[in-house]
Each structure stands twice: as structure tokens, then as C-alpha cells.
Amino acid sequence: MPRISSWVLRQRDIRTVHEVNDMTISRRKMLKISAGAGAGLLLNELPAFAQQQPQLMRAIPSSGEMIPAVGLGSARTFNVGPPSPEWVPLGDVVRLFHEMGGRFFDTAPSYGTSEQVAGQIVQEIGIGNDLFFATKISTRGGRQAGLDQQEESFRDWGREVIDLNQVHNLQDTAIHLRTIRQAKEEGRTRYVGVTTSFGQQYEQMEQVLRSEELDFVQVNYSLGEREAAERLLPLAQDRGMGVIVNEPFNVGRLFSAASGRELPDWAAEFDAHTWAQFM
């Protein structure tokens, strides 16, 4: 992912999407560009670089629809104030993401102003309908509060259809799944999912995955947090659900652990030349 500014794209905000029967998660293309941008690669050179590499795609198990394996998240990074100079690098990131073939954009009403800011940016650029818009219902306020959030998401992005709506961190799961499924029946939402970023919710998540028909499950998974590989990913595979990985660098902790250490020579065997590619 192009690191235009040290605060614009943090490790939390890279999303990887994959079918769980193919456990290879590749961020190499985006991460090579990150290294180049850090070394002073000009913004207008990035699209040409991207065209040299094929886009890594994954099929959504429930439909067969193909989407890029690497997406863009927005927690914290898009949570900025009214239109200001801070929006400029965010707009650059979104524009480049799209030019490089990026489609999957994940956000949530609970990310402060992130959903509103991202929605305004993509509409100004004119790419709102090109992106796979994934958002969430993030409230314990009951059904009406969830309905209100869902309508706000439509307005924030100027969309008539949400590609993927998810129950955020299993908040009032049954209530909000009902809301999302109703929207799907009405043709206003295409896919249904649930999310968590917390290991302590895995037992509850297992119950949900066993009992609900879902298109997607989003979980935290990295070299530093592997429990999902044992408990949730096999279950998602058995249930025919797509998996979205959040926090693939364990919120930056993996980089802290690798700081000052040499990358092992054998990493080159799978074309990893930086710690980010290795992870």
C-alpha cells in the first residue's frame, strides 16, 4: 500500500480477502510499492509500476464473484475533521488505490468521521460505484439504531446498494443480521457478514458461524495472532464463507518485534525481501 504519509496508512488499515481453501495471503504488490514510496517514488509513477504486475484476485465463495485480494481499511486514518489539507493525502491514496486496481474498501460508522470522509472523497473523484463498498452496523442501541446507521451509510457514500454490510464485533448480532438480510432481500445489500478483532469473542463467533448463513466473516489474523487459523478459518471453510483478514501486522507489533533484525536468507525463496512482505 503506498505510504504517502506516515499516518495515512497504518498496519490496521490493510485488508486481505481470501477463500479459506487457499491460505496464501499475498500483499507483495502493495508492499513493494510501500517500500518504493518510502524511498521517494513519485506519485505519478505508481500506476505505471502497478500495471507491470497482475492483480491478485479471490473468488467470493457464495457467488463466485472475483475481487482483489488486498483491500483498504479506514479505521483511524480517515477519521479527520472537515475538509482540510489533511484530506489531500487521503484523496491521493484513494485515487492511487483505484488506479492500481483496488476495489475493496472497508469502513464503519463507528470509525469517527471515516465513513463520511471516505464517501465524500470517492464521490469527488467519481469512483464511488467502482469500489466494493463494505461497511458495518456498529451499535448496541437496538434495531432502529441499526436501521439508522445503515441509512447513514447509504447517504455517506451516495450509494443505492451496499456491497457488504457486516455486524461489527458481534454487537446485537441477531438483531442487525435481520436488518442486513432484509436489505439484501430488497436488493439494497449484496452480501452479509460479521466481524471481530478480539480473540475473546472467538467462542461467540464460532457459535455464530455454525448457526448463521453468511457470505463473509472478518477476523484479526497475523503471525502474532494465529488463533483464528485454528478456530475460525477451518469453520468458515466448512461453511462456505469468505474471510476478510484485519490487523494483518498485529497493529504494528510485528514490525516492533522485527526491528533491528535481519531478514532470513530463506525468505527470498518466496519472494519476500522486506519484513512487511515476509509477514
N, C-alpha and C positions, 0 to 999 in steps of 0.2 A: 504494500500500500504506500503511495507516495507520501513521505513525511515532509509536508510543506512547512509546517510549524511544529515545534516540539510539543505543543498542547493540542494540536488539531486532531491527530490520530494517535490514540493511546492503544495499548495492547488489548484493552477491554473491548475495543470497538472494531475488531476484525471478526467477522463471522465466517465460519466454514460450513458448507452444506454438503451432505453426502448421504448415499444409501449405506445402510449399515452392513450390507453384504460386501461392500468394498471399503475396507477400513483404511485405505490410503488417503490421507488428508494432505493435499498439496497447497501450500501458499507460496511456492517458489517464485512464480511470476511476479506477484505483487511485492514480495520481499526483496527481490533483486532490484526492483525499481526503488524501493525504500533506500537501499544502500546507495544507489546512484544519486538519488535526490539529496541525500546527506552529504555527498561529496561535491555537490554543486551542479548537478544535472539541471539544465534549464527546463522550465515547464513545457515549452513548446516542442521539446524533443521527446517527451514521454509517449505521446501517441504513436510516433514512428517506431519507437522501441517495442511498444506493445504489439504492433502489427506483426512483428517478427516471430511471435510466439502464439501457438494455438490456445484458444480459451479452454480451460479445463471445465467440463460440464458434468452434471449429475442429473439423473432422472428422478422425478418425484414418484415414489413407489405407487401411490394411489391413482395416478393418472398417466404416468409415462412422460409428462411434460419435462423438457430439459431446461435447466437453469444453471448459471455459472456456479462453480463450487465455492468461490470466495465472494463474500458479501461485505457490506459496510454497515456498522452499527453506529449509534448516535448518543449513547448514554454519556453524559458529562460534556462531551466535545462540542455538541451543537447547542448546549444549554447556555446561550448568551443573550444579552439584552436586546433592546430594539435595534433596528438597522443601524449599523455602526461599522467602523473599519474592521472589527473582528469578523464581520461576515465575508470579507474579501477572500481570505484563505479557505474558508469553508466552501464558498462558491467554486474556487479553483479545484478543490478536492472533488466535489461532486461532479464538476464538468469533466475532469480527467477520468474519474471513475467510469463515467458513462462512455467517454471516447474510447477507453480501453476495453470496452465490452462488459463492464459491470452492470448488473441488473438488480441484484437482491439488496434491498435497503431495509434494515430493521430498526424500529423505533418504538416509543411507547408514550402515552400521555403522562406517565409519572416521571419522565426524564426532564422535568422542568419545562423549559421552552423548546426542547429539542425537536419535537414533532412539528410544532408550528414553524420554527426556523427552517428546518429541512424542507417542509412543504412549500414555504414561500420561495426558497431558493430553487427547487426543482421546477416550480411553475414559472419563475422568472427566466430560467434557462430554456424552458419549453420542453422538458423531458419527463414530466410527471407520469405520463401514460406509458413511457418506455420502461419504467422501472417496475420490479416486482415489489410491491408495497406490503411490507409485513409490519403489523403493529400489535397492540395488546389492549386488553381490558385490565386495568390496574386499580381495582378498588374493592374494599370490603363494605361498601355502602349499600349493597343490595342491587336488585335487578334494575331499578330506574337509574341509579348512578352508573351502572354499566352501559345501559342504553344511551345515556347522555354522553359518556366517553366515546362510544362508538360513533355517534353522530358528529362529535367534535373532530374525530379522526378523518371522516369524510370531508368535512369542511377545511381542515388544516391542509390537506393535500389536493383539494379541488377534484376529488375523485368520486365517481359514481359507484366504483367497485373497489373493495379492499381485497388484495390477492390472498393474504394470510392474516387472520386475526387469531390471537392467542390469549389464553388465560394466564396472566402474569403471576409467576411464583405461586401458582395454585390458590389464588385468592378467590374464595367463593366459587370454587370450580364448577359445581353442578349448575349454579345459577347463571354464570356467564357463558358456559358451554351452550346452554339453552338459547341465550341471546345470539351467539355467533352462528349456531346452527339455523336459527330462524332466518338470519340474514343470508345464509347460504341458500336456503330454500327459496328465498326471494330473489336470488341472483345478484345480491349485493356483496357477497363474500365468496371467494372461491375455495379456500382451504381453511381447516380448523386445526388449532394446535394448543398445546400447553407448554409452559416454561418453568424452569427453576435455575437458580445459580447457587443453590445451597445444598450441601451434602446431607444436612439434617432433614431435608424434605424428600430424600430418596425413597423412604418407605411409603410415604403417601403417594409419591409419583408412581411407584410400582403398582399400587392399587388402582390408580387412575388408568395407567396403560393397559392393565388387564381387563378393566371393566368398560372402557370407552372406545368408540371407533374414532380414531384421529388420523389426520393426514400428516401431522408433524409433532415432534417433541423437541424442545430446545433445552440443552443441559450444559453445565460447565464441565469441560473436559480438556485436560492438558497433561504433559509429562509430570506436572506437580500435583494433579488431581485426577487419579486414574479410576476411582471407584465406579464411575459411570460405565466404564468398559466391562466391568464385571456384573453390574446390577441392571443397568438400564438399556445399554446398546443391544445386547442379545434379545432382550424382551421386545424392544422396538422392531428388531429384525423379524422376530417371530410374528409380530402383529402387523407387519407390512407398513410401518410408519417411517417417514423421512426424519432424519436427525439434523438439527442445527446445533453446531457447537459454539458456545460463547466462552469468553475468557480463555482462549487457546494458549496464551502465555501466562496464565495464572495471575492476571492483573499486574504483570511486570516482574513478579517474584522470580521467574525463571531467569530473567536477564541479570538480576542481582546475584543469583547463585552462580551464574556463569562468568561474572565479571572478573577479569584478570586471568582467566583460564584459557588455554589454547584449545582450539577445536581439534578433536582427534583426527588423525590422518584418514581413518577409515570412513569418515563422514563423506568424503569425496566419492565413495562408491555409490551413494545415492544422490549425488549432485548437490550436496549441502556444503556451502563454502562460508557460511556465517552461522552464528548461533541461532539467529531467527529462522533460517532455513532448516537447521537441524531440529528445532523444536516443532 
